Amino acid sequence: MTQSSGSIPTSVESALRTLETESGGINALATALRGPLGATFAKAVDLIRNAKGRVIVTGLGKSGHMARKIAATLASTGTPAFFVHTAEAAHGDLGMITADDVIMALSWSGEQPEMKTLVNYSARFAIPMIAVTSNAASSLGQAADIVIELPKAREACPHNLAPTTSTMMQVAIGDAIAIALLEGRGFTALEFAHFHPGGKLGAMLKFVRDYMRTGAEIPVKPEGTRMSDAVVEMSAKGLGCVCIVNDAGEAVGIITDGDLRRHMRPDLLTATVDEIMTTQPKSVPPSMLASEMIEVLNTRKITTLLVTEANKVVGIVHLHDLLRAGVA
């Protein structure tokens, strides 16, 4: 591993320079948004929000990769969008774009010849176009209805050639547009779940009822039960706990493996659960999001949660079940 003259490896010094340069571009973008660019940004957001159709995000090269990511972020946060490759547009993909759509075109220079087909199509069918470029005076900038002019910033590449800072700024403005639209329409986590049912995010956006054990799987005993019977129930259900309920089926306590260790004594098994249980056990409703349930488990540093509805025990959730499901 190459070392610099100091104690930091040269590769780390390079990484720090890259991050500092790219953060400088983001800071410049934030400063521009606090100035004249802010009004233009707001117009672009309003144009997209009021569109009857979708957002067509397009670009070529590295800008194309950023455009694809922006389209994915918009779509997953409630703004219908998809990516059209600038070069492929001239070979039939223009048919994906309707007069109700809005085109968001990314080009740092604004002078890519391949963009001409989309520009002409936009003008012919009066499809509004938002240009995201560093040059408002470019061909793309002059043809667009709204120009989000990104401030010029040095690339992290030492030759100032490889798109790095510029692409970071493009994706950042795309994220800013997506979140502004999300917040403007009051897009909720539940709506996000509709568009993202897969992976860990999808798992965390399910509900407690999707993960809880129910019926005979719940370790439960009534008040007044001898501890010997409660321990048998704990062992049989394998969750390391037993819920204690009253005659109405309401949870009045819980006994865990930890409670057994804390109350270890010669007459433990002949005692009643009422003497050993932890009263007022924490419970959650079946309608709670899994992500919120994880927060409760982590905050309280516990591994099981009772699930109650109208004060009645309807289920139990164990951390191991969540781990198997990929939630925790």
N, C-alpha and C positions, 0 to 999 in steps of 0.2 A: 504494500500500500504506500503510495507516494505521500510524503509529508511536506508541508510547507515549512518555511523558516520557523514558524511558531509551532504550537502544539496541535493545531487543527489540520486534519488531512486536506490535501489540495482539492479533492473531490467535494469535500464539505464546503470549502471556501467558494468553489464554483457554484454549488447549490445555493449558498446564501446570496451570492451576487445575482443569480437568476431570480430568486424570490424577491429580493429587494428591487430589482429592475421592474419585475412584473407588478409588484405592489405599488410602485411609482405610477404605472399606467392606470391602475384602478383608482388611486388617489386623484389623478388628473381627471379621470372620468367623473368621480364624485364632485370635484370642484366645478366641472363644467355643468353638471346637473343642477348645482346650486345657482348657476347663472343662466344665461339665455337658453342653453340646451334644455333646461327644465320645462319650459313652455312647449317646446317641440316634442319632448318626450310625452307630456300629458296629452297632446293632440294625437300622437300615435296610439296611445293606450285607448283613448276615446274612440278612435277610428276602428280599432279591432273590436272593442266592446260592442259597438253598435252595428257591426257587420252581420248580415244575415247568414253568410256562409262561413268558410273556414279561413285559417291563416295558412298561406302557402309560403313556406320558408325555403329559400333557394340560395345556392352559392356554389362555388367551384374551388377545387383544391382544398387547402386548409380551411378556408371560409365555408366550403361545402360541408366539411366535417362538423364545424361549429353550428351550421344551419340545421343539420340533422339532429344534433343534441337539443337545440332550442325548440325545434318542432316537437320532440319527444317530451320536453318539459312542459310546454304549453298544453299538449294533449292530456298529460297526466294530471294537470291542475285545473282542468275544466274548460280549456279553450280549444275547441276542435282545430287541429292543425296537422299538417304532414309535410314531408320534405319532397321537393322536386329538384332533381339534379339539373343545374343550369344547361349543361351540354345535352342532356337527354331530352330536354324540353322541345328541341327542334326536331326530334325524331319520334313524335307522337305523344309525349307526355304533356304537351299543352292541353290535351283533351281532359286532363285531370282538373283543370282550373276553370271555374265558372265565373259569371259576371257578379255573383254575390260574394265572392271571396276577396281577401286582401292579400297582396303579395308583399312579403318582407324579403328584400334582396340584400345579401351580404357580399360586399367586395371592398377590401381595404383601399385599393386604388380607385375603384369606380370606373375602371377603363378596360375591363375584360371584354373582348370582342364577342365571346359566347353569350354575354348577357343581352346583346342586341335583340335577339329573337323574343325574349321575355318582355323587354321594354316595348317593342312594337306590338306585341299581343296585348299588353296592358293598355296601351293607348287606343288600340283598335276597338276593344270591348269595354272601355272605360272602367277597367279594374284598378282600383286605387293601389298605389305602390308606395311602400316605405323603404327607403334606401338606408342601409347602415354602412357607412363608409367614412373614411378619414378626409375625403375631398368632396365637399359640397359642390364645387365647380366642375366636377367630372361629368362625363356623359351620363352616368347613372344618376348622379345627384341632380342634374338639370332635368332629367326625364321624370323623376319621382315626384309624387304629391307631397310627401313629407320626407325630409332628410335628417336623420339622426347622425350628425357629424361627430365622430369620435375624435378626441384630441390626439394629435400626433405624439407618439412616444417611442423611445428607443427600444428596439427588440433586445431580448436577453442574450441573443446570439452575439458573440464578440465582434462578428463582422456586420452586425445590424442587418442581417439578411433573413435568417430562418424565422418564419412567423411564430412568435412566442408571446410577447407582450400584447401584440395586436389581436391574436386569437383569444387571449385571456379577456381582453376588453370586449370583444364581440360576444363571447358567451356570457359575460357579466351583464351586459346590457339586455341580452335575451332573458336571463334570469330575472332581472329587474322588471321587465315588461310582464313576464309570467306571474310574478308575485303581486305586482300592482293590480293585475286583472283578477287574480285569486282573491285578494283582500277586498277589491271593489265589489265583487259579487257575493262576498260572504261564503266562499267555498269552504266546506267543512271537511273534517277528517273522514266522516262517513262517506261523503261524496268521493273523496280521494280513493277510498277502499273499492268503490265500484270500478275504477279504472286500473287498480293495482292489486288484484286478488292474489298474485303469486309472490313467492319469495318471502323473506323475513318481514318486509314492510306489510305485505298482504296478511301475513299471519298475525301481526300486531294490530291490524285493523279489523280483526274479527272480534267477537264478543266473548265474555266470560262463559256464556251458555254453550259456546262451541267447544270449550275445553273442560268443562266441569264433569265430574263423575256424579251420577244420579242413582236414585232408587237403592237397591240392595248394595251398591258399591260404597255408599256413605257409611263410615263407621259411626254409629250412633247408639247411645244408651240413655234411658230415662234417669231423672234425679233419683237418688236413693239406692242406685245400683251398687253392689259390692265391687270393690276394686279388682277382685279376682276375675269377675265376669268382664269388666271393662278392659283388662289386659288381654283377655282372650279375643275380644272384639278388635282391639288394636292389632293384634298379631294376624288375625284372619283377614283383615282388610289391607294390611301392608302399607298404610300411609303414615305410620308413626304418630297417630293421634286418634282420639275418639271424641265425638261431639256429644255433649250432654244437653238434653232437651227437657222441657217441662211437659205437662199433660197436653198443652195446646200445640206441641211440636215446635216451640220457639227455642232457639239456642240460648242457654243460660250459662254455658261454660264449655271449656275444652281442656282435655288432658293430653299432653304431648310426652314424647320420650324424655324431654328435658324436665317436665314436672315429676316424672317417676324418679329421676335421678336426684332431684332436689328434695323429694319427700321420702327417700329410701329409709325404711325403718322396719323392725321386726313384724309389726302388725299392719304393714302397708296393705296386704292383700285382703285383710278383713275389714279395713276401713271402707267408708262409702265414698263415692265419687265427689259428693258435695264437699268433703274435707280437702280433697286434693286438687280439684279443678281450678283453672284460671277463669274467673268470672268475666262477663262482658267481652266475649271473644270478638275479634275483628271480623267483620263480614262485608261482602260486596254484593251488589245486585247482579243478576244474570245479564242485564243490558249494558253493563260497563264494558268499555273497550279493553281488549287484552293489554294494550300498551299502558293504560292507566292501572290495570291490575298489577303489572310488573313493577310499576312505580311503588305501589302499596307494599308489595313483598320486599322490595329492596330497602325502602325507608324503614320498615319495621323489622327487617332482618329476620323474616320468618319464611317457612317453606310451604305452609298450607294456609288456605283461606276458605272460610265457610261462605257459602252462597245462600243468601236469604231473599225471600220475596214475601211482602206483607208479614214480615217478622218470622216466617216459617222457613226452616232449613230445606232447601231444594237441591243443594249440590255441594260439592267440595272440590277445590282445585289444589293440585300439588305441583310444586316447582319442577319435579322430574317429568311430569306430563308436558309441561311447557317447553322443557329442554328437548324432549323427543319431537315435539311439533315444530321446533325451530323458532319459537317465540322468544325465549329467554337466552 
